[in-house]
Amino acid sequence: MHVKLSYRILSLGLRVGLGIAMCAGVANAQQNPKTPSQEEMYCSAVYTDQAPSRDAYIISGEDSRFKLSFHPGDLVYINQGGAQGVKVGDAFEVIRPVHDLMPNKWFKWQLQLDKAMGTRYADIGILRVVNVQGKTSTTEIKRSCDMVQRGDIILPLKERVTPEFRDAKFDIFAPPSGKKTAMIVVGMGYTQTAGAGTTVFVNLGSAQGVQVGNYFRVFRYQGSHSESLYQLKNTAYQVYGFGGTPAVYTWDNLPRQVMGEGIVLRTGPNSSTVLLTTAREEIFTGDYVELE
């Protein structure tokens, strides 16, 4: 009897201990991340008017008689070898200039702002050198953000500074910061809408003092007619049959609507790549941002 009771107590203790350990593990797993993920950092893009060198590029890859593109685990050939100082184990990032194949102006100044930011260079993947020849090398695709293609530009891989998310409560009534303002020009996939966890591009960059890890606050003025989303005229203060006010209220004499905020992942001279961390509702290109 005594042995059975001791066994039951021991079994109960083990179960309780295991349950506590599992709950602690789940709690740790559910904690909010402290930094952007490696995919968010190395599968982004940046606008720049300073074109990178096109001297190094992907030539082709294995099974090139039928393969049109290449993916993680595939072996691809680059036009850099021992003569250029390449060594086994070297890593390269793959980038490609991209543009909107179906341009559609969402707000009044969008095309002009996009052009002013420069050319967008998308992250395509990361290569690791596995064999070196005289003027070429064989590399393995270690990470792929998109299909790797012949002619894609390669650059020596540089570690990117990964910023930390701040621990501060989002304030929907935040007053203007008084710092530089800009606009959300376009989304990552040339989308016109965005939300928390998505990446957008704004027309302020390193030339204007923006740094990786800075935060942008997203806001919107009431009664604006600069976007192509259909709006009834004068809804800011009156709509026929649904009430009105005796005075006219326009965007410049109504409170602004604070929509969300985001952290800067990368900067170009006149642009920033911003990961939206908070969004109260759908955010549109053409919404304003300010440095916090």
C-alpha positions in Angstrom: 0.0 0.0 0.0 2.8 2.4 0.9 4.7 1.6 -2.3 1.6 2.2 -4.4 0.9 5.5 -2.7 4.5 6.6 -3.2 4.3 5.6 -6.9 1.1 7.6 -7.4 2.6 10.6 -5.7 5.8 10.3 -7.9 3.7 9.9 -11.0 1.5 12.9 -10.2 4.6 15.0 -9.5 6.1 14.0 -12.9 2.9 14.8 -14.7 2.6 18.2 -13.0 6.2 19.0 -13.7 5.9 17.9 -17.3 2.7 20.0 -17.7 4.5 23.1 -16.3 7.5 22.6 -18.6 5.2 22.2 -21.6 3.2 25.3 -20.7 6.4 27.3 -20.3 7.6 26.0 -23.6 4.4 27.1 -25.3 4.5 30.5 -23.6 8.0 31.0 -24.8 7.1 29.9 -28.3 4.2 32.4 -28.4 6.2 35.4 -27.3 6.4 38.2 -29.8 9.7 38.2 -31.8 12.2 40.7 -30.8 13.6 41.4 -34.3 12.5 41.0 -37.9 13.0 37.5 -39.3 15.9 36.6 -41.6 13.5 36.2 -44.4 12.2 39.8 -43.8 15.7 41.1 -43.8 17.2 39.1 -46.7 14.1 38.8 -48.9 13.3 42.5 -49.1 14.3 45.1 -51.7 15.7 48.6 -51.8 15.3 51.6 -54.1 18.5 53.4 -55.2 19.7 55.7 -57.9 23.2 54.3 -57.4 23.3 51.3 -59.7 25.4 48.3 -58.5 28.1 46.8 -60.7 26.8 44.3 -63.3 30.3 42.8 -63.8 29.4 39.6 -61.8 26.3 37.6 -62.7 24.8 34.1 -63.0 25.7 32.3 -66.2 23.6 29.2 -66.0 23.2 26.0 -63.9 22.9 22.3 -64.0 20.3 20.8 -66.3 20.3 24.0 -68.2 19.1 22.2 -71.3 15.6 22.3 -69.9 15.6 24.5 -66.8 14.5 28.1 -67.2 15.0 29.0 -63.5 16.8 27.7 -60.4 15.7 27.0 -56.8 17.2 26.2 -53.4 19.6 23.3 -53.6 20.3 23.8 -57.3 23.9 24.3 -58.5 24.4 27.4 -60.6 27.5 28.9 -62.3 28.8 32.4 -61.9 31.3 34.3 -64.1 33.7 34.8 -61.2 36.5 32.3 -60.4 39.9 31.9 -58.9 41.2 34.6 -61.2 38.9 37.0 -59.4 39.8 35.8 -55.9 36.7 33.6 -55.4 37.2 30.8 -52.8 35.1 27.8 -51.7 32.7 28.9 -49.0 32.3 32.5 -50.2 28.8 33.8 -50.2 27.0 36.0 -52.7 23.7 37.7 -52.7 21.6 37.6 -55.9 19.7 40.8 -56.8 17.7 41.9 -59.8 16.3 45.3 -61.0 12.5 45.1 -61.2 9.6 47.3 -62.2 5.9 47.1 -62.2 4.7 45.1 -65.2 1.1 46.5 -64.9 1.5 50.1 -63.6 -1.7 51.6 -62.2 -1.6 55.0 -60.6 -3.3 54.9 -57.2 -2.7 58.4 -56.0 -1.9 61.7 -57.7 1.9 61.8 -57.3 2.7 58.1 -57.2 4.6 57.6 -60.5 6.7 60.7 -60.0 7.6 59.7 -56.4 8.5 56.1 -57.5 10.8 57.5 -60.2 12.5 59.9 -57.8 13.3 57.0 -55.4 15.4 55.3 -58.1 15.4 51.7 -59.4 14.1 48.9 -57.2 16.5 46.0 -56.7 14.8 42.9 -55.4 16.6 40.3 -53.3 16.4 37.0 -55.2 18.6 34.7 -53.1 21.9 33.7 -51.5 24.6 31.6 -53.1 27.5 29.6 -51.5 30.5 28.7 -53.5 31.2 24.9 -53.6 33.8 24.7 -56.4 36.1 27.1 -58.0 37.6 27.1 -61.5 39.8 29.6 -63.2 37.2 32.1 -64.5 34.0 30.6 -63.2 32.6 29.0 -60.0 29.9 26.6 -59.1 27.6 27.7 -56.3 24.7 26.2 -54.4 21.5 28.2 -53.9 21.1 28.4 -50.1 18.2 30.8 -49.9 15.7 31.7 -52.5 13.2 34.6 -52.4 12.2 34.3 -56.0 13.2 32.2 -59.0 16.9 32.6 -59.8 17.6 33.4 -63.5 20.5 33.7 -65.9 21.9 37.2 -65.9 20.9 38.0 -62.3 23.4 40.3 -60.6 25.6 38.8 -57.8 27.4 40.8 -55.1 29.5 39.6 -52.1 27.1 39.0 -49.3 27.3 41.5 -46.5 25.6 40.9 -43.2 22.7 43.3 -42.7 22.1 45.1 -39.4 18.9 43.5 -37.9 17.1 46.2 -35.8 15.2 45.3 -32.7 11.5 46.0 -32.3 10.8 48.6 -29.6 8.6 47.9 -26.7 6.2 50.9 -26.7 2.5 51.1 -26.8 1.0 52.3 -30.1 -0.7 55.7 -29.6 -3.6 56.4 -32.0 -3.7 60.0 -30.7 0.0 60.7 -31.1 0.5 64.4 -32.0 2.7 65.3 -35.0 6.3 64.5 -34.3 7.6 67.6 -36.1 10.1 65.5 -38.0 10.3 64.8 -41.7 7.2 63.5 -43.5 6.8 61.4 -46.6 4.3 59.0 -48.2 3.9 55.3 -48.7 4.7 55.1 -52.4 4.2 51.4 -53.2 4.0 47.9 -51.6 6.5 45.0 -51.9 4.6 43.3 -54.7 3.6 46.6 -56.3 0.4 46.4 -54.3 -1.6 49.4 -53.3 -2.8 48.1 -49.9 -0.9 46.8 -46.9 -1.3 45.6 -43.4 0.8 44.5 -40.4 3.6 42.2 -41.3 3.9 43.5 -44.9 6.6 45.6 -46.4 6.2 49.0 -48.1 8.5 51.7 -49.5 8.5 55.4 -48.5 10.2 58.3 -50.2 12.6 59.3 -47.4 16.0 57.7 -47.1 19.6 57.9 -45.9 20.1 61.3 -47.6 17.4 62.7 -45.4 18.9 61.1 -42.2 16.8 57.9 -42.0 18.6 55.0 -40.4 17.8 51.3 -40.1 15.8 50.7 -36.9 14.0 54.1 -37.1 10.2 54.0 -36.9 7.7 55.7 -39.2 4.2 56.6 -38.0 1.5 56.2 -40.7 -1.4 58.6 -40.8 -4.1 59.9 -43.0 -5.9 63.2 -43.5 -9.7 63.3 -43.6 -11.4 64.6 -46.7 -8.4 63.9 -49.0 -9.2 63.3 -52.7 -5.7 62.4 -53.9 -6.3 58.6 -54.2 -8.3 56.7 -56.8 -10.5 55.0 -54.2 -14.0 56.3 -54.8 -15.2 58.7 -52.2 -18.3 60.8 -51.9 -17.6 64.4 -52.1 -17.5 66.4 -48.8 -18.1 63.3 -46.7 -15.7 64.8 -44.1 -18.5 67.2 -42.9 -21.7 66.4 -44.8 -23.6 63.9 -46.9 -27.0 64.7 -48.3 -29.6 62.9 -46.3 -27.2 61.8 -43.6 -26.4 64.9 -41.7 -24.2 67.9 -42.2 -22.6 70.8 -40.4 -23.1 74.6 -41.0 -19.4 75.1 -41.6 -17.0 73.5 -44.1 -14.4 71.2 -42.7 -11.5 70.1 -44.9 -8.4 67.9 -44.3 -6.4 70.8 -42.8 -8.8 71.6 -40.0 -9.8 68.1 -38.9 -7.8 65.7 -36.7 -5.5 63.3 -38.6 -6.2 59.6 -38.4 -3.2 57.6 -37.1 -3.2 54.3 -39.0 -0.2 52.3 -37.8 3.6 52.3 -37.7 6.6 50.4 -39.1 10.3 49.8 -38.6 13.0 50.6 -41.2 14.7 47.5 -42.5 16.9 49.1 -45.2 17.6 52.5 -46.7 18.5 53.9 -50.1 19.5 57.5 -50.7 15.9 58.6 -51.2 13.8 55.7 -49.9 13.3 53.4 -47.0 12.1 49.8 -46.9 9.6 49.6 -44.0 8.1 46.6 -42.3 4.7 47.5 -40.9 4.5 46.3 -37.3 1.0 47.8 -36.5 -2.0 48.5 -38.6 -5.4 49.5 -37.3 -7.0 48.8 -40.6 -6.1 48.6 -44.3 -3.3 51.0 -45.2 -3.1 52.5 -48.7 -0.3 53.8 -50.8 -0.6 57.6 -50.6 -1.0 57.5 -46.8 1.5 59.8 -45.1 4.3 58.8 -42.8 6.5 60.7 -40.3 9.6 59.8 -38.5 8.9 59.2 -34.8 
